[in-house]
Amino acid sequence: MITAIGENIEADGAAVIDASNMIVMPGMVDTHRHSWEGQLRRINPNAETLEDYCNATHYSFAKYYRPKDIYIGNLLTALGCIDAGITTVIDNSHNSRTAAHSDAAVEALLDASIRAVHASGAPVSGDWDKDNWPSNLERLQNKYFQNKENNLVSLAAMAQLEPELWAEARRLGLPIITEFFGGEMAAELEGLHQQGLLGPDNIFNHCTSLPDAGWEILHESGVRVNVCPRSDAHYGIEDGMFAMQSALRHGIRPGLSVDNETSYSGDMFMEMRVAFYLQRVIGMHQNKYCGSAHSPVTLHAQNLLKAATTDGATCAGLQEKIGSLSIGKQADLILIRTDDINLYPSGNAFGTVVHATERSNIDTVMIAGRIVKRDGKVLGVDSERLRAAIDESRQHLFATAGYTPDIFAETFLPL
């Protein structure tokens, strides 16, 4: 915990870190990541639709995941997050095929020492243990999450607009995470709202193409929101534009999320940059063709850094613990070397972080006061053993699914 902020603080027995020429900032929060897909990184770089994404995940490999594959996917994603300065991730685990699969997902997050919200969810395809869903949520809660205050990982439920499943999650006191596509699902919002089924324990991903009336409902009911600049554009989700402007216009400050790594990188720096430029270009377009009254708010670098930290913490329901460097909050922070060749000289701190920093510039990462990356290296990782486990998992998944890897393929063909 952060107990003091200032110069020349005396703390008996404390280790001293020389942070000269470094930017100290809160760890970033990825508010929506399908961590189980870690070993499928960049398998589908030219995907154009949500169906393309599903073809390379749910409809091909997901049904062949063993618990050990879930474990290595989650572990690789979590370690990659730490390496990139992401200290908290909301793990959207929509491949919880059996109790053993769910256990493996949670144990990987615990072993990685990352702060996480694990949202256990039903698989999209293939055979799975439907008889023990959603009772698996209570089993997970009893097995792993009794000590809520001291556990880095907490539990949530991943569910679509399913009132019965929402009721079970609420009985257990769990947040409810939903893949929400506004154009498709807006009609159902009013009914849910009238029944009193929307609240601050709801976390909606995407929220693309949602009409103003829907945003008013989300704001009134306190639903938390995250937006996906790259995912929405890459997969052409509805209108392809991330919903930051609509959220801000209705008084909602959304978190940012990577979504997955099957098509692109897993860092928040690129997420912030894409958001910055998408917002700029749509603003210029609307100003030219629709008039200034329709132009989006220009997002400054500091707005996007706040989205990746403070607003992300709020989306995760962890704003009392993390998201800013404040006395009483947990010491989740990162140190960025500004004397690296690509960052020096640093003319503006916000610009340096948002527009120029790469994961290689991150010297140190700390989670709950524990150093998990130092001198540019994630600690406690046997890289050779990790790569061997990843390779074994990929070989199993590819062979079982009948997929022949082609690193020069222009597209991922349905299996």
C-alpha positions as CSV (number, residue, x, y, z in Angstrom):
1,M,0.0,0.0,0.0
2,I,1.1,3.6,-0.7
3,T,1.6,5.2,2.7
4,A,3.4,8.4,1.7
5,I,4.3,10.5,-1.3
6,G,7.1,13.0,-1.3
7,E,10.8,13.7,-1.3
8,N,13.4,12.1,1.1
9,I,10.9,9.8,2.8
10,E,12.4,7.8,5.6
11,A,11.2,4.2,5.7
12,D,13.2,1.7,7.8
13,G,14.0,-1.5,6.0
14,A,12.6,-0.4,2.6
15,A,14.4,-1.1,-0.6
16,V,15.4,2.0,-2.6
17,I,14.8,2.1,-6.3
18,D,16.7,4.6,-8.3
19,A,14.1,6.1,-10.7
20,S,16.3,8.9,-12.1
21,N,15.2,9.8,-15.6
22,M,12.1,7.7,-15.3
23,I,8.4,8.5,-15.4
24,V,6.5,6.9,-12.6
25,M,2.8,6.2,-13.3
26,P,0.0,3.9,-12.3
27,G,-0.1,0.5,-13.8
28,M,-2.6,0.3,-16.7
29,V,-5.9,-1.6,-16.6
30,D,-7.0,-3.7,-19.6
31,T,-10.8,-3.9,-19.0
32,H,-11.6,-6.7,-21.4
33,R,-9.2,-9.5,-22.6
34,H,-9.9,-13.1,-23.7
35,S,-6.8,-14.3,-22.0
36,W,-7.3,-18.0,-22.8
37,E,-6.4,-17.2,-26.5
38,G,-2.8,-16.4,-25.6
39,Q,-1.1,-19.1,-27.7
40,L,-3.1,-18.0,-30.8
41,R,-1.3,-14.6,-31.0
42,R,-1.5,-13.0,-34.5
43,I,-2.8,-16.1,-36.1
44,N,-5.4,-14.0,-38.0
45,P,-3.9,-10.6,-38.7
46,N,-6.1,-9.7,-41.6
47,A,-9.4,-10.6,-40.1
48,E,-12.2,-8.2,-41.3
49,T,-15.3,-9.4,-39.4
50,L,-16.4,-10.8,-36.1
51,E,-17.0,-14.1,-37.9
52,D,-13.4,-14.1,-39.0
53,Y,-12.3,-13.7,-35.3
54,C,-14.7,-16.6,-34.3
55,N,-13.4,-18.8,-37.1
56,A,-9.9,-18.6,-35.7
57,T,-10.9,-19.1,-32.1
58,H,-14.4,-20.4,-31.1
59,Y,-15.2,-22.4,-34.2
60,S,-11.8,-23.9,-34.7
61,F,-9.6,-24.4,-31.6
62,A,-11.7,-23.6,-28.6
63,K,-13.5,-26.9,-28.3
64,Y,-10.1,-28.7,-28.3
65,Y,-8.7,-26.8,-25.3
66,R,-7.6,-29.0,-22.4
67,P,-7.3,-27.4,-19.0
68,K,-3.5,-27.2,-19.5
69,D,-4.1,-25.2,-22.7
70,I,-6.4,-22.7,-20.8
71,Y,-3.6,-22.4,-18.2
72,I,-0.8,-21.7,-20.7
73,G,-3.0,-19.3,-22.6
74,N,-3.9,-17.3,-19.5
75,L,-0.4,-17.4,-18.2
76,L,1.1,-16.1,-21.4
77,T,-1.4,-13.3,-21.6
78,A,-0.9,-12.3,-18.0
79,L,2.9,-12.3,-18.3
80,G,2.6,-10.3,-21.5
81,C,0.3,-7.8,-19.7
82,I,2.9,-7.3,-17.0
83,D,5.7,-6.9,-19.5
84,A,3.6,-4.1,-21.2
85,G,2.8,-2.3,-17.9
86,I,-0.7,-3.6,-17.6
87,T,-1.0,-4.5,-13.9
88,T,-4.7,-5.3,-13.9
89,V,-6.8,-7.3,-16.5
90,I,-10.4,-8.3,-16.7
91,D,-10.2,-11.8,-18.0
92,N,-13.2,-12.6,-20.2
93,S,-13.0,-16.4,-20.1
94,H,-15.7,-17.5,-22.5
95,N,-14.2,-21.0,-22.8
96,S,-14.9,-22.4,-19.4
97,R,-15.6,-25.9,-20.6
98,T,-15.3,-27.8,-17.3
99,A,-14.5,-27.1,-13.7
100,A,-10.9,-28.1,-14.4
101,H,-10.7,-25.6,-17.2
102,S,-12.0,-22.8,-14.9
103,D,-9.5,-23.8,-12.2
104,A,-6.7,-23.7,-14.7
105,A,-7.6,-20.2,-15.8
106,V,-7.7,-18.9,-12.2
107,E,-4.5,-20.6,-11.2
108,A,-2.6,-19.2,-14.2
109,L,-3.6,-15.6,-13.1
110,L,-2.6,-16.4,-9.5
111,D,0.8,-17.8,-10.7
112,A,1.5,-14.8,-12.8
113,S,1.0,-12.5,-9.8
114,I,-1.2,-10.1,-11.9
115,R,-4.2,-8.3,-10.5
116,A,-7.2,-9.6,-12.3
117,V,-11.0,-10.0,-12.4
118,H,-11.7,-13.5,-13.8
119,A,-15.0,-13.6,-15.5
120,S,-16.0,-17.2,-16.0
121,G,-18.2,-17.7,-19.0
122,A,-19.9,-20.4,-21.2
123,P,-18.1,-21.6,-24.3
124,V,-19.5,-20.5,-27.7
125,S,-19.1,-23.9,-29.5
126,G,-18.5,-27.6,-28.9
127,D,-19.4,-29.9,-26.1
128,W,-19.0,-28.7,-22.6
129,D,-20.2,-29.3,-19.0
130,K,-23.5,-27.5,-19.2
131,D,-24.9,-29.5,-16.2
132,N,-22.5,-27.7,-13.9
133,W,-23.1,-24.2,-15.3
134,P,-23.7,-21.7,-13.7
135,S,-23.1,-23.6,-10.4
136,N,-19.5,-23.6,-11.3
137,L,-19.4,-19.9,-10.3
138,E,-20.3,-20.7,-6.7
139,R,-17.7,-23.6,-6.7
140,L,-15.0,-21.2,-7.9
141,Q,-16.0,-18.6,-5.3
142,N,-15.8,-21.1,-2.5
143,K,-12.5,-22.6,-3.7
144,Y,-10.5,-19.5,-4.6
145,F,-12.2,-16.3,-3.5
146,Q,-13.0,-16.5,0.2
147,N,-10.3,-14.0,1.2
148,K,-11.5,-11.2,-1.0
149,E,-9.5,-8.4,0.6
150,N,-6.1,-10.0,0.2
151,N,-6.6,-11.8,-3.1
152,L,-5.2,-10.2,-6.3
153,V,-7.7,-12.1,-8.3
154,S,-11.5,-11.7,-8.0
155,L,-14.4,-13.4,-9.6
156,A,-17.1,-12.2,-12.0
157,A,-19.6,-13.8,-14.4
158,M,-19.5,-13.5,-18.1
159,A,-23.0,-13.6,-19.5
160,Q,-25.0,-12.1,-22.4
161,L,-28.5,-10.6,-21.8
162,E,-29.6,-13.6,-19.6
163,P,-31.6,-12.5,-16.6
164,E,-31.6,-15.9,-14.9
165,L,-27.8,-16.0,-15.1
166,W,-27.5,-12.4,-14.0
167,A,-29.7,-13.3,-11.0
168,E,-27.3,-16.1,-10.0
169,A,-24.3,-13.8,-10.3
170,R,-26.0,-11.2,-8.1
171,R,-26.9,-13.9,-5.5
172,L,-23.2,-14.5,-5.3
173,G,-22.3,-10.8,-5.4
174,L,-20.4,-11.0,-8.7
175,P,-20.0,-8.4,-11.4
176,I,-21.6,-9.3,-14.7
177,I,-19.6,-8.8,-17.9
178,T,-21.4,-8.7,-21.3
179,E,-20.3,-8.4,-24.9
180,F,-22.7,-5.7,-25.8
181,F,-23.2,-4.7,-29.4
182,G,-25.5,-1.6,-29.3
183,G,-27.0,-1.8,-32.8
184,E,-28.1,-5.4,-32.2
185,M,-29.1,-5.3,-28.6
186,A,-30.4,-1.8,-28.0
187,A,-34.0,-3.0,-28.2
188,E,-33.6,-5.2,-25.2
189,L,-32.2,-2.5,-23.0
190,E,-35.5,-0.7,-22.2
191,G,-37.1,-3.9,-21.0
192,L,-34.1,-4.8,-18.8
193,H,-34.1,-1.2,-17.4
194,Q,-37.8,-1.2,-16.6
195,Q,-37.4,-4.5,-14.8
196,G,-34.6,-3.0,-12.7
197,L,-32.1,-5.5,-14.0
198,L,-29.4,-3.0,-15.0
199,G,-27.0,-1.6,-12.4
200,P,-23.4,-0.7,-11.4
201,D,-22.5,-4.4,-11.3
202,N,-22.9,-4.6,-15.1
203,I,-19.8,-4.2,-17.2
204,F,-20.5,-3.8,-21.0
205,N,-17.8,-4.3,-23.5
206,H,-17.8,-2.5,-26.9
207,C,-21.2,-0.7,-26.8
208,T,-20.8,0.1,-30.6
209,S,-23.6,1.9,-32.5
210,L,-25.8,2.4,-29.5
211,P,-28.5,5.0,-29.9
212,D,-28.7,8.0,-27.5
213,A,-31.7,6.5,-25.7
214,G,-29.6,3.4,-24.9
215,W,-26.7,5.5,-23.6
216,E,-29.2,7.4,-21.4
217,I,-30.3,4.1,-19.9
218,L,-26.7,3.0,-19.3
219,H,-25.9,6.3,-17.6
220,E,-29.0,6.3,-15.4
221,S,-28.5,2.7,-14.3
222,G,-24.8,3.1,-13.6
223,V,-23.6,0.4,-16.0
224,R,-19.8,0.4,-16.4
225,V,-18.4,0.5,-20.0
226,N,-15.2,-0.2,-21.8
227,V,-14.4,0.6,-25.4
228,C,-12.2,-1.3,-27.9
229,P,-10.5,1.0,-30.4
230,R,-8.6,-1.6,-32.3
231,S,-11.0,-4.5,-32.0
232,D,-14.1,-2.6,-33.2
233,A,-12.2,-1.3,-36.2
234,H,-10.3,-4.5,-37.0
235,Y,-13.3,-6.8,-37.0
236,G,-15.8,-4.2,-38.4
237,I,-18.0,-4.5,-35.4
238,E,-21.2,-2.7,-36.4
239,D,-20.0,0.7,-37.6
240,G,-16.4,-0.1,-36.7
241,M,-16.0,3.0,-34.5
242,F,-15.2,2.7,-30.8
243,A,-17.8,4.3,-28.6
244,M,-15.7,6.8,-26.6
245,Q,-17.5,9.8,-28.0
246,S,-21.0,8.6,-27.2
247,A,-19.9,7.5,-23.8
248,L,-18.4,10.8,-22.9
249,R,-21.4,12.7,-24.3
250,H,-23.6,10.9,-21.9
251,G,-21.4,11.3,-18.8
252,I,-19.7,7.9,-18.9
253,R,-15.9,7.7,-18.7
254,P,-15.1,4.3,-20.2
255,G,-12.1,2.1,-19.8
256,L,-9.9,1.0,-22.7
257,S,-9.5,-2.7,-23.7
258,V,-7.4,-4.8,-26.0
259,D,-10.0,-7.6,-26.4
260,N,-7.6,-10.2,-27.8
261,E,-4.2,-10.8,-29.4
262,T,-5.2,-13.1,-32.3
263,S,-4.9,-10.2,-34.8
264,Y,-2.7,-7.5,-33.1
265,S,-0.5,-6.6,-30.2
266,G,-1.4,-6.8,-26.5
267,D,-0.3,-3.4,-25.3
268,M,-2.3,-0.4,-24.1
269,F,0.1,2.1,-25.7
270,M,-1.1,1.1,-29.1
271,E,-4.7,1.1,-27.9
272,M,-4.3,4.7,-26.7
273,R,-2.7,5.8,-30.0
274,V,-5.4,4.2,-32.2
275,A,-8.0,5.9,-30.0
276,F,-6.3,9.3,-30.3
277,Y,-6.1,9.1,-34.1
278,L,-9.5,7.5,-34.8
279,Q,-11.2,10.3,-32.7
280,R,-9.2,12.9,-34.6
281,V,-10.0,11.7,-38.1
282,I,-13.8,11.2,-37.4
283,G,-13.9,14.6,-35.9
284,M,-12.3,16.2,-39.0
285,H,-14.6,14.2,-41.2
286,Q,-17.8,15.2,-39.3
287,N,-16.7,18.9,-39.0
288,K,-16.2,19.1,-42.8
289,Y,-19.3,17.3,-43.9
290,C,-21.8,17.7,-40.9
291,G,-20.7,21.0,-39.3
292,S,-18.9,21.7,-36.0
293,A,-21.9,20.9,-33.9
294,H,-21.5,17.2,-34.7
295,S,-17.7,17.0,-34.2
296,P,-16.5,14.7,-31.4
297,V,-14.6,16.0,-28.5
298,T,-10.9,16.1,-29.2
299,L,-9.1,13.6,-26.9
300,H,-5.8,14.8,-25.5
301,A,-3.1,12.4,-24.5
302,Q,-3.8,12.9,-20.8
303,N,-7.5,11.9,-21.4
304,L,-6.4,8.6,-22.9
305,L,-3.9,7.9,-20.2
306,K,-6.7,8.5,-17.7
307,A,-8.8,6.0,-19.6
308,A,-6.1,3.4,-19.4
309,T,-5.6,3.9,-15.7
310,T,-8.1,5.7,-13.5
311,D,-11.2,5.1,-15.7
312,G,-10.1,1.5,-16.3
313,A,-9.9,0.9,-12.5
314,T,-13.4,2.3,-12.2
315,C,-14.7,0.0,-14.9
316,A,-13.1,-2.9,-13.0
317,G,-14.7,-1.8,-9.8
318,L,-11.3,-1.4,-8.2
319,Q,-11.1,2.4,-8.0
320,E,-10.7,2.4,-4.3
321,K,-7.6,0.2,-4.6
322,I,-5.8,1.2,-7.8
323,G,-5.8,3.5,-10.8
324,S,-3.8,6.5,-9.4
325,L,-0.8,7.1,-7.3
326,S,-2.6,8.0,-4.1
327,I,-2.0,7.4,-0.4
328,G,-4.1,4.5,0.7
329,K,-4.2,2.8,-2.6
330,Q,-2.2,-0.3,-3.7
331,A,1.3,0.2,-5.1
332,D,0.4,-0.9,-8.7
333,L,2.9,1.2,-10.7
334,I,5.3,1.2,-13.6
335,L,8.6,3.1,-14.2
336,I,9.4,4.2,-17.8
337,R,13.0,5.0,-18.8
338,T,12.9,8.4,-20.5
339,D,16.6,8.3,-21.4
340,D,16.1,5.4,-23.9
341,I,17.1,6.4,-27.4
342,N,13.4,6.5,-28.6
343,L,12.2,8.6,-25.7
344,Y,15.0,11.1,-25.1
345,P,14.5,14.0,-24.8
346,S,11.1,13.8,-23.2
347,G,9.4,17.1,-24.1
348,N,6.1,16.3,-22.5
349,A,5.3,13.5,-20.0
350,F,1.8,12.7,-21.4
351,G,3.1,12.7,-25.0
352,T,6.0,10.5,-24.1
353,V,3.8,7.9,-22.6
354,V,0.9,7.9,-25.0
355,H,2.7,8.6,-28.3
356,A,6.1,7.1,-28.0
357,T,6.5,4.5,-25.2
358,E,6.9,0.8,-26.0
359,R,7.0,-2.1,-23.6
360,S,10.8,-2.2,-24.0
361,N,11.0,1.2,-22.3
362,I,9.3,-0.2,-19.1
363,D,12.1,-0.7,-16.6
364,T,10.0,-1.7,-13.5
365,V,6.5,-3.0,-12.8
366,M,5.1,-3.3,-9.3
367,I,1.8,-4.9,-8.3
368,A,0.6,-4.6,-4.7
369,G,4.1,-3.4,-3.8
370,R,5.8,-6.5,-5.2
371,I,8.2,-6.0,-8.1
372,V,7.3,-8.3,-11.0
373,K,9.4,-6.7,-13.7
374,R,12.8,-5.2,-13.1
375,D,15.5,-3.9,-15.4
376,G,13.2,-4.6,-18.3
377,K,12.7,-8.3,-17.5
378,V,9.6,-10.0,-16.1
379,L,10.7,-11.8,-13.0
380,G,10.3,-15.4,-12.0
381,V,9.8,-16.7,-15.6
382,D,11.6,-19.7,-17.0
383,S,11.5,-18.6,-20.6
384,E,12.6,-21.9,-22.0
385,R,10.0,-23.9,-20.1
386,L,7.3,-21.4,-20.9
387,R,8.0,-21.5,-24.7
388,A,8.1,-25.3,-24.5
389,A,4.6,-25.4,-22.9
390,I,3.3,-22.9,-25.5
391,D,4.7,-24.9,-28.4
392,E,3.2,-28.2,-27.0
393,S,-0.2,-26.5,-26.6
394,R,-0.2,-25.1,-30.1
395,Q,0.9,-28.5,-31.6
396,H,-2.0,-30.2,-29.8
397,L,-4.6,-27.6,-30.8
398,F,-3.5,-27.4,-34.4
399,A,-3.2,-31.2,-34.9
400,T,-6.6,-31.9,-33.3
401,A,-8.3,-29.2,-35.3
402,G,-6.6,-30.2,-38.5
403,Y,-4.9,-26.9,-39.0
404,T,-1.6,-26.5,-40.8
405,P,0.2,-23.4,-39.7
406,D,1.3,-21.0,-42.5
407,I,3.1,-17.9,-41.2
408,F,2.7,-16.2,-44.5
409,A,-1.1,-16.8,-44.9
410,E,-3.1,-13.8,-46.0
411,T,-6.2,-15.1,-44.3
412,F,-7.4,-17.8,-41.8
413,L,-9.7,-20.1,-43.6
414,P,-12.6,-21.7,-41.6
415,L,-11.7,-25.3,-40.5
